[in-house]
Amino acid sequence: MAERSFAKEVETLRIGDGEIFHGEGILAVTKALLQSGVSYVGGYQGAPISHLMDVLADAEPLMRELGIHFEASASEASAAAMLAASVNYPLRGAVTWKSTVGTNVASDALANVSSGGVTGGALVIIGEDYGEGSSIMQERSHAFAMKSQMWLLDPRPNLTSIVDMVELGFQLSEASNTPVMLELRIRTCHVYGSFTAKDNRAATFSLRDAMENPVRDTGRIVLPPANFSHEQEKVTKRWPAAIDFIKSRRMNEFLGAATGDVGIIVQGGLYNNLIRALEVEGLSDIFGKARLPIYVLNVTYPLITEEIVGFCADKKAVLLIEEGQPDYIEQAVNSILRKQDLETRIVGKDVLPMAGEYTGAVLRAGIAAFIKAHGESLGAAGSLGHNLPKQPDSPALDDLNALLPPRPAGFCTGCPERPVFSAMKLLEREMGPFHVSCDIGCHLFSILPPFNIGNTTMGYGLGWAGASAFNTQSDKRTISVMGDGGFWHNGLSSGVGNAVFNKNDNVLLIVDNNYAAATGGQDILSSRGKRESKSTGHSIQSAVRGVGVTWLKTVGSYDVAKMRDTLRDALTTPEKGPKVIVAEGECMLNRQRRENPLLAKKLKSGERLVRTRFGIDPDSCTGDHSCIRLSGCPSLTIRENPDLAGRSGRRRG
């Protein structure tokens, strides 16, 4: 059960040619796929494209009408491998996931499909999770595009540009026999707007056609000698074909003023931020009518030499806005200009930060520095926006930090994972600290106060593998924590299977909350709910036993005492071999999404309902703050007790 239903919005995907589509970026992407005649779509959820997967799942009946096969893939690698259908057949397909973590997982399949090339259009829609809203390592997908030679699109954040890039992405892929990556930043995914729709269309060559008329071409398979030919083909055929297509279809845009002695080159996805910064500086209006030329890179790889040379030739300086590091584009542009003997000064990371998100404030500072140094004809930076409201001074951060309590991310109220770590804290009191290898998921919040549990995290489903080096004689065992989503994604083979094979003598705690909760509550193999198009209800315990684990216990997540005792048993038993504890407790958010409509229906029909309320009994409370120290209850705070005769620091709901 996903956190948000798009059932109503999905109906708007049926509109036809000439009608105006209004909605969110992820809905526009889905509509563009339907208009492009795709044959298959797959992916794995993760911000900022989790809702794209939810839209696709809700649109599955519509896709079936068009003969489109949809899969909620087991992992990003599974999704990427779907592109094999486009290698020998003129089948258009799209896959999607969160990047860069998902692209890491998918990179083996991507390298293979990029080497052999494709016949049908292959589109990889990546949610670029970079910047202040991100929860992952700060890396760029650009490196993957360059490594495997996949073309990288970064559309301007408006629906028309997004839809155009989806449709052109398929055409570019087919024209150059190369997979295309469509990079969607968080603002692009969730921007609202409109565009003129086209009719949805079924593929002219279907999956059934391919199955009934199989094609075999060993020249597309990555084996000698074909693999050597693939590299040559990339350079001699695919690259020139891509360059010609990008130029002829004008995928990059020249906006702003027609001429000027200074200009700006910007990644398409940053265009809206740029225009806002220029507006504040008095260099543009809100609609993008800028006072200096702007070259918008809707295609950031490959770069088009002729376009760059033409844009820079009559300018003394150009500001290059490239978010993140390394500065791939800046290096490439400088190389292009020097080879053409152009002396245009490229200004980039010298006035803009090498790393970090380019927010409006960051861009304003960089633009002001650039204009001050090179844009005399445009006026002094800062004086240009004299007719705009004065920007407020920066807040006194030191004062605010002293006044405002910290609010780090944490477990939800009622989360079944919270008591699991309370049990671990209690056990630490008895046995002392132990090494804990963490995984990706909601349970990773255990690393924060008040639990402070967790030493490392290596990736989704890699919690137990992250402790495999500690499989040695010691007075203590390690504990690894893994969620049910990570277990099915990668953990069963890389974690449990690896531990069984290597006779690991440590402990794995699997947090089973019925869903891939951290990404929005999507169903997985062990989910209890029934799905028409998916097979669920497959127990984690059966899978664990199936690969050879014999020491296996199941405990309810909310039973703190039993969880503590079971963990103690696992850490002290003389029995050798891998030990697995499954902590079962449904995600409280998804439970409420499931139960609240049923309760509302009962109330509407006049039935009586009893709702449980929790509070603190002042006569029972000892004032030791264990509910905060051991549980981190988010509903409680501490304040001084005004009763001088009483206990100070009572907890209060």
C-alpha positions in Angstrom: 0.0 0.0 0.0 1.8 3.1 -1.2 1.7 6.3 0.9 -0.2 8.2 -1.8 -2.8 7.0 -4.3 -2.8 8.5 -7.8 -6.0 6.8 -8.9 -7.8 10.0 -9.7 -4.8 11.6 -11.4 -4.2 8.5 -13.5 -7.6 9.1 -15.3 -6.2 12.3 -16.7 -3.6 10.2 -18.6 -6.4 9.2 -21.0 -6.8 12.6 -22.6 -6.1 12.8 -26.3 -4.4 14.9 -29.0 -4.7 18.7 -28.5 -6.1 18.6 -25.0 -4.3 20.4 -22.2 -2.8 18.3 -19.5 -2.4 19.8 -16.1 -0.5 18.1 -13.3 2.8 17.2 -11.7 6.1 16.3 -13.3 5.9 12.6 -12.6 2.5 12.5 -14.2 3.8 14.3 -17.2 6.6 11.7 -17.5 4.0 8.9 -17.4 1.8 10.6 -20.0 4.9 11.0 -22.3 5.7 7.3 -22.0 2.2 6.4 -23.0 2.4 8.8 -26.0 5.7 7.3 -27.1 4.5 3.8 -27.8 6.5 2.0 -25.1 6.2 -1.8 -24.7 7.5 -2.3 -21.2 8.2 -0.2 -18.1 9.9 -1.3 -14.9 11.7 0.2 -11.9 12.5 0.3 -8.2 11.2 3.0 -5.9 13.3 5.6 -4.2 13.1 9.4 -3.8 12.7 11.5 -5.9 11.0 9.0 -8.2 9.1 6.9 -5.7 5.9 8.6 -6.7 6.6 7.9 -10.3 6.6 4.2 -9.5 3.3 4.7 -7.6 1.8 6.5 -10.6 2.9 3.7 -12.9 1.4 1.1 -10.5 -1.9 2.9 -10.4 -1.8 3.3 -14.2 -1.3 -0.4 -14.7 -4.8 -1.1 -16.0 -4.4 1.7 -18.6 -1.0 0.3 -19.6 -2.5 -3.2 -20.0 -5.0 -1.7 -22.5 -2.1 -0.5 -24.5 -0.2 -3.7 -24.3 2.4 -2.3 -22.0 4.1 -4.7 -19.5 4.8 -3.1 -16.1 7.0 -4.5 -13.4 7.8 -3.3 -9.9 11.3 -4.8 -10.1 13.0 -6.6 -7.3 16.0 -4.2 -7.6 17.5 -1.6 -9.9 19.6 -4.4 -11.4 16.4 -6.3 -12.3 14.9 -3.2 -13.8 18.0 -2.4 -15.9 18.1 -6.0 -17.2 14.7 -5.5 -18.7 16.3 -3.3 -21.3 17.6 -6.5 -22.9 14.2 -6.6 -24.6 15.3 -3.6 -26.7 18.6 -5.1 -27.8 17.4 -7.2 -30.8 13.8 -5.9 -31.2 12.3 -2.5 -32.1 10.7 -2.4 -28.7 10.7 0.8 -26.7 11.2 0.4 -22.9 11.7 2.6 -19.9 13.1 1.8 -16.5 13.4 4.1 -13.4 15.1 4.3 -10.0 16.8 6.6 -7.5 20.3 7.7 -8.4 23.2 7.4 -7.7 22.6 4.5 -5.3 20.2 2.7 -7.8 22.6 3.3 -10.7 25.3 1.7 -8.6 23.2 -1.4 -8.3 22.2 -1.4 -12.0 25.6 -0.6 -13.4 26.5 -4.1 -14.5 23.3 -4.5 -16.6 23.7 -0.9 -17.9 27.3 -1.6 -19.0 26.3 -4.6 -20.9 23.3 -3.1 -22.7 25.4 0.0 -23.5 28.2 -2.1 -24.9 26.1 -4.2 -27.3 23.7 -1.3 -28.0 20.0 -1.3 -28.6 17.6 -1.5 -31.6 14.5 -0.2 -29.8 14.5 3.0 -27.8 15.8 2.4 -24.2 15.2 5.1 -21.7 16.6 5.1 -18.1 14.8 7.6 -15.9 16.9 8.4 -12.9 15.9 10.5 -9.9 18.9 12.6 -9.2 18.9 12.7 -5.4 21.5 15.5 -4.9 21.4 18.5 -2.6 19.9 19.6 0.7 16.9 17.2 0.5 19.1 14.2 -0.2 19.7 11.3 2.2 22.5 9.5 0.2 26.1 10.0 -0.7 26.6 13.1 -2.8 27.6 11.8 -6.2 26.5 12.6 -9.8 25.0 10.3 -12.4 27.1 12.1 -15.0 30.0 9.7 -14.3 27.9 6.7 -15.2 26.8 8.2 -18.5 30.4 8.9 -19.4 31.7 5.6 -18.3 29.3 3.5 -20.3 28.6 6.1 -23.0 24.9 6.6 -22.4 23.5 9.9 -23.4 22.4 12.1 -20.5 19.4 14.4 -20.7 18.7 17.1 -18.0 15.5 18.8 -19.1 14.4 22.3 -18.0 11.9 21.9 -15.1 8.6 22.6 -17.0 6.2 20.0 -18.3 6.6 20.8 -22.0 10.4 20.3 -21.8 10.1 17.2 -19.7 7.6 15.6 -22.2 9.7 16.6 -25.2 12.8 15.1 -23.7 11.1 11.8 -23.0 9.8 11.6 -26.6 13.1 12.8 -28.1 15.0 10.5 -25.7 13.5 7.4 -27.3 14.2 8.8 -30.8 17.8 9.6 -29.9 18.3 6.1 -28.5 17.0 4.5 -31.7 19.0 6.9 -34.0 22.3 6.1 -32.2 21.6 2.5 -30.9 22.4 3.7 -27.4 20.5 3.8 -24.1 19.6 7.3 -22.9 19.5 8.5 -19.3 16.8 11.1 -18.4 17.9 12.9 -15.2 15.0 14.2 -13.1 15.9 16.4 -10.2 13.5 16.7 -7.2 12.1 20.0 -8.4 11.6 18.5 -11.9 9.7 15.5 -10.5 7.3 17.6 -8.5 6.9 20.8 -10.6 3.4 21.6 -11.6 2.3 22.9 -15.0 0.6 22.1 -18.3 1.4 20.9 -21.8 -0.5 20.0 -25.0 -1.1 16.3 -25.0 -1.1 13.7 -27.8 -2.9 10.4 -28.1 -1.7 7.4 -26.2 -0.5 4.8 -28.6 0.3 1.1 -28.5 3.6 -0.1 -29.8 3.6 -1.0 -33.5 5.8 -4.0 -32.7 4.6 -5.8 -29.6 6.2 -8.0 -27.0 4.1 -10.9 -28.4 5.5 -10.2 -31.9 9.0 -10.5 -30.5 8.3 -13.7 -28.6 6.7 -15.3 -31.7 9.5 -14.1 -34.0 12.7 -14.4 -32.0 15.9 -12.7 -33.3 19.4 -13.8 -32.4 22.4 -11.6 -33.1 25.7 -12.7 -31.5 27.2 -9.4 -32.5 25.2 -7.7 -29.7 26.4 -10.0 -27.0 29.4 -8.9 -24.9 31.8 -11.7 -25.7 35.1 -11.6 -27.8 35.4 -10.6 -30.5 32.1 -8.6 -30.5 33.1 -6.7 -27.3 36.0 -5.1 -29.1 33.8 -4.1 -32.0 31.3 -2.5 -29.6 33.9 0.0 -28.4 34.8 0.9 -32.0 31.1 1.2 -32.9 30.6 3.6 -30.0 33.2 6.0 -31.4 32.7 5.6 -35.1 29.0 5.2 -35.4 26.9 5.9 -32.3 28.6 9.1 -31.1 28.4 10.8 -34.5 24.8 9.7 -34.9 23.9 11.1 -31.5 25.6 14.4 -32.3 23.8 14.8 -35.5 20.4 14.0 -33.9 20.9 16.4 -31.0 21.9 19.2 -33.3 19.2 18.6 -35.9 16.4 18.3 -33.3 17.7 21.3 -31.4 17.5 19.6 -28.1 19.7 22.2 -26.4 18.2 25.8 -26.3 19.6 29.3 -26.8 17.5 31.6 -24.6 17.7 35.1 -23.2 19.3 38.0 -25.1 20.4 37.3 -28.7 23.8 38.9 -28.2 26.2 40.0 -25.5 29.8 40.0 -24.6 29.1 37.7 -21.6 26.8 34.7 -21.3 25.7 31.8 -19.2 25.9 28.0 -19.9 23.6 26.1 -17.5 22.4 22.5 -17.0 18.8 22.3 -18.0 17.6 21.1 -14.6 19.0 24.3 -12.9 17.4 26.7 -15.4 14.5 27.7 -13.0 16.9 28.4 -10.2 19.0 30.5 -12.5 16.2 32.6 -13.8 15.0 33.3 -10.2 18.5 34.4 -9.3 18.8 36.6 -12.4 15.4 38.1 -11.6 16.5 39.1 -8.1 19.6 40.6 -9.6 17.6 42.6 -12.1 19.0 40.6 -15.1 15.8 38.9 -16.1 12.0 39.0 -15.6 10.2 36.1 -14.1 9.4 34.6 -17.5 13.0 34.2 -18.5 13.5 37.3 -20.6 17.1 37.7 -19.6 19.5 40.5 -20.4 22.3 38.2 -21.4 22.5 35.1 -23.6 21.8 31.7 -22.0 22.8 28.3 -23.5 20.7 25.6 -21.9 22.1 22.1 -21.8 19.1 19.8 -21.9 21.7 17.3 -23.1 24.7 17.4 -20.8 26.4 14.4 -22.4 27.5 14.4 -25.2 28.4 18.1 -25.5 28.0 19.6 -29.0 31.2 21.3 -30.1 29.7 23.4 -32.8 27.0 24.8 -30.4 29.5 25.6 -27.7 32.0 27.3 -30.1 29.2 29.3 -31.7 27.9 30.5 -28.3 31.3 31.4 -26.9 33.0 32.8 -30.0 31.8 36.4 -29.6 32.0 36.5 -25.8 34.9 37.5 -23.5 33.6 35.5 -20.6 30.9 32.8 -20.0 29.6 31.7 -16.6 29.3 27.9 -16.6 26.7 26.6 -14.0 27.4 23.0 -13.2 26.1 21.6 -10.0 28.3 19.1 -8.0 31.7 17.7 -8.6 33.9 16.7 -10.4 33.5 19.6 -12.9 33.1 17.3 -15.9 31.3 19.9 -18.1 33.6 22.7 -17.3 36.7 20.7 -18.1 35.1 19.5 -21.4 34.1 23.1 -22.4 37.6 24.4 -21.7 39.1 21.6 -23.8 36.7 22.4 -26.7 37.5 26.1 -26.7 41.3 25.6 -26.4 41.3 23.2 -29.3 39.4 25.8 -31.3 41.9 28.5 -30.3 39.2 30.5 -28.6 40.3 32.6 -25.7 36.8 33.0 -24.1 37.2 32.9 -20.4 35.1 30.1 -18.8 34.1 31.0 -15.2 32.7 28.3 -13.1 33.9 26.7 -9.9 36.1 29.7 -9.2 33.0 31.8 -8.3 30.6 29.0 -7.5 31.1 26.2 -4.9 32.9 23.1 -6.1 30.4 20.9 -4.2 26.8 21.3 -2.9 23.4 22.2 -4.2 23.1 25.4 -6.2 20.3 27.1 -4.4 19.0 30.5 -5.4 21.2 32.2 -2.8 24.3 30.3 -4.0 23.6 31.2 -7.6 23.0 34.9 -6.8 26.4 35.1 -5.1 28.1 33.4 -8.1 26.3 35.6 -10.6 27.2 38.8 -8.7 30.9 37.8 -8.6 30.8 37.0 -12.3 29.1 40.3 -13.3 31.4 42.3 -11.1 34.5 40.8 -12.8 33.3 40.6 -16.4 29.9 42.2 -17.0 30.6 45.9 -16.9 28.0 46.5 -19.7 25.2 45.0 -17.5 25.8 47.3 -14.5 27.1 46.8 -11.0 26.0 43.6 -9.4 23.5 44.2 -6.7 22.4 47.6 -8.0 20.6 45.9 -10.9 17.7 44.8 -8.8 17.0 48.2 -7.1 13.3 48.0 -8.0 12.8 44.7 -6.2 12.1 44.3 -2.5 15.3 44.4 -0.4 16.5 40.9 0.5 16.4 40.3 4.3 19.7 40.0 6.1 20.9 36.5 6.8 19.4 35.2 10.0 21.5 35.1 13.1 22.2 31.4 12.9 24.2 31.2 16.1 21.4 32.8 18.1 18.8 30.5 16.5 20.9 27.4 17.2 20.9 28.4 20.9 17.2 29.0 21.0 15.7 26.2 18.8 16.0 22.6 19.9 17.5 20.2 17.3 15.0 18.2 15.4 17.0 15.3 13.7 15.2 12.8 11.6 13.8 9.9 13.7 11.3 7.1 13.9 7.6 7.9 13.5 5.2 8.0 16.5 4.2 4.4 17.1 6.9 3.0 14.8 7.4 -0.8 15.5 11.2 -0.4 15.0 11.6 1.9 18.0 11.1 -0.8 20.6 13.6 -3.1 18.9 16.4 -0.6 19.5 15.1 0.0 23.0 15.7 -3.7 23.7 19.2 -3.4 22.2 19.9 -0.4 24.6 18.7 -2.5 27.5 21.0 -5.3 26.5 23.9 -2.9 26.1 23.5 -2.2 29.9 24.1 -5.9 30.6 26.7 -6.9 28.1 28.4 -3.6 27.1 28.5 -2.2 23.6 28.7 -4.4 20.6 29.5 -3.8 16.9 26.4 -3.1 14.9 26.4 -3.1 11.1 23.4 -1.2 9.7 21.5 -1.2 6.4 19.5 1.2 4.4 15.9 1.9 5.6 13.9 3.5 8.4 15.9 1.4 10.9 19.0 3.5 10.1 17.6 6.2 12.4 19.0 4.0 15.2 22.4 5.7 14.7 21.0 8.9 16.1 20.2 9.8 19.8 18.9 8.4 22.0 19.8 5.0 20.7 23.3 5.7 19.2 23.4 2.2 17.8 25.2 1.5 14.6 28.8 1.6 13.4 28.6 1.5 9.6 26.2 1.1 6.6 27.4 -0.2 3.3 24.2 -0.2 1.1 20.8 -1.6 0.6 20.7 -5.3 1.8 24.4 -5.2 2.7 24.0 -5.0 6.4 25.2 -8.5 7.2 27.8 -8.5 4.5 29.1 -5.3 6.1 30.0 -7.3 9.3 31.4 -10.3 7.5 35.0 -9.4 8.2 34.3 -9.9 11.9 33.6 -13.6 11.5 36.5 -14.5 13.8 37.0 -15.9 17.3 36.0 -13.4 19.9 34.2 -13.1 23.2 31.5 -11.0 21.5 29.4 -11.4 18.4 28.3 -8.7 16.1 24.7 -7.7 15.3 23.6 -6.7 11.8 20.3 -5.0 11.1 18.4 -5.3 7.9 14.9 -4.3 6.8 12.5 -6.6 4.9 12.9 -4.4 1.8 16.7 -4.7 1.9 16.4 -8.4 2.5 14.5 -9.0 -0.7 16.5 -6.4 -2.7 19.9 -7.9 -2.0 20.2 -9.2 1.5 19.1 -12.8 0.9 22.0 -13.6 -1.3 24.6 -11.1 -0.3 23.9 -11.3 3.4 22.2 -14.5 4.5 23.5 -16.8 1.7 27.0 -15.4 2.2 26.8 -15.9 6.0 25.7 -19.5 5.6 28.3 -20.3 3.0 31.1 -18.8 5.1 29.8 -20.3 8.4 29.3 -16.9 10.0 28.8 -17.0 13.7 27.2 -13.6 14.1 23.7 -12.3 14.4 21.3 -10.8 11.9 18.2 -8.9 13.0 15.6 -8.5 10.2 13.0 -5.8 10.8 9.9 -7.0 9.0 7.3 -4.2 8.8 5.4 -5.7 5.8 6.5 -3.1 3.2 9.3 -1.1 1.7 8.4 1.5 4.2 11.2 4.0 3.8 10.4 4.6 0.1 6.6 5.1 0.6 5.1 1.8 1.7 5.3 -0.2 -1.5 4.5 -3.9 -1.4 7.3 -6.5 -1.4 7.4 -10.3 -1.6 6.5 -10.7 2.1 3.7 -8.1 2.3 0.5 -9.6 3.8 -1.9 -7.7 1.5 -3.4 -9.2 -1.7 -2.4 -7.7 -5.0 -4.1 -8.6 -8.3 -1.0 -8.3 -10.4 1.7 -9.3 -7.8 2.4 -12.4 -5.7 2.8 -11.6 -2.0 2.7 -13.4 1.3 6.0 -15.2 0.9 7.6 -15.4 4.4 11.1 -14.2 5.2 11.5 -17.2 7.5 11.0 -19.7 4.7 13.6 -18.0 2.6 16.1 -17.9 5.4 15.6 -21.5 6.2 15.8 -22.3 2.5 19.4 -21.1 2.2 20.5 -23.1 5.3 19.9 -21.1 8.5 18.9 -23.3 11.4 19.0 -20.8 14.3 15.9 -18.7 13.6 13.6 -16.8 16.0 10.6 -14.6 15.4 9.6 -11.9 17.9 6.9 -9.3 17.9 8.5 -5.8 17.6 6.6 -4.3 20.4 7.6 -7.0 23.0 10.7 -5.3 24.4 11.4 -7.8 27.1 11.2 -10.8 24.7 13.3 -9.0 22.1 16.0 -8.3 24.7 16.0 -11.9 25.8 16.1 -13.3 22.3 19.0 -11.0 21.4 20.8 -12.1 24.5 20.3 -15.7 23.6 21.6 -15.1 20.1 24.7 -13.4 21.4 25.5 -16.0 24.1 24.4 -19.4 22.7 27.2 -21.9 22.3 25.6 -23.0 19.0 27.8 -22.1 16.1 26.6 -20.7 12.8 24.5 -17.8 11.6 21.7 -16.6 13.8 18.7 -14.8 12.5 16.0 -12.9 14.4 12.9 -11.6 12.6 11.2 -8.7 14.3 7.6 -8.5 13.1 5.5 -5.4 13.3 3.5 -3.6 10.6 4.6 -0.1 9.6 2.3 2.2 11.7 1.9 4.7 8.9 0.7 2.0 6.5 -1.4 0.4 9.1 -3.2 3.7 9.6 -3.6 4.2 5.8 -5.2 0.7 5.8 -7.4 1.0 8.9 -8.5 4.7 8.9 -10.8 4.4 5.9 -12.5 1.3 7.5 -12.9 3.2 10.8 -14.3 6.2 9.0 -16.8 3.9 7.2 -18.0 2.5 10.5 -18.4 5.9 12.1 -20.4 7.1 9.1 -22.7 4.1 9.4 -23.3 4.9 13.1 -21.3 2.1 14.7 -19.6 2.7 18.0 -15.8 2.8 18.0 -13.4 2.7 20.9 -10.1 4.5 20.4 -7.1 3.8 22.6 -5.4 6.8 24.1 -2.0 6.9 25.8 -0.7 9.2 28.5 1.4 9.5 31.6 0.1 8.5 35.0 1.8 11.1 37.3 1.5 8.7 40.2 3.3 5.9 38.4 6.0 8.0 36.7 9.3 7.8 38.5 10.8 10.7 36.6 13.8 8.8 35.3 13.1 9.8 31.7 13.6 6.2 30.5 10.8 6.7 27.9 13.0 9.4 26.3 16.5 7.9 27.0 15.6 4.3 25.9 12.8 5.0 23.5 13.1 8.5 22.2 9.4 9.0 22.3 8.7 11.9 19.9 5.5 12.8 21.7 7.2 13.8 24.9 9.3 16.8 26.0 10.8 17.8 29.3 10.0 20.9 31.2 10.8 22.1 34.8 8.2 21.0 37.3 6.6 24.0 39.0 5.9 21.9 42.1 9.0 22.5 44.2 8.0 19.6 46.5 7.7 17.3 43.5 10.1 15.7 41.1 11.7 18.1 38.6 11.8 17.5 34.9 8.6 15.6 34.5 7.8 14.3 31.0 4.8 15.9 29.4 2.8 14.8 26.4 
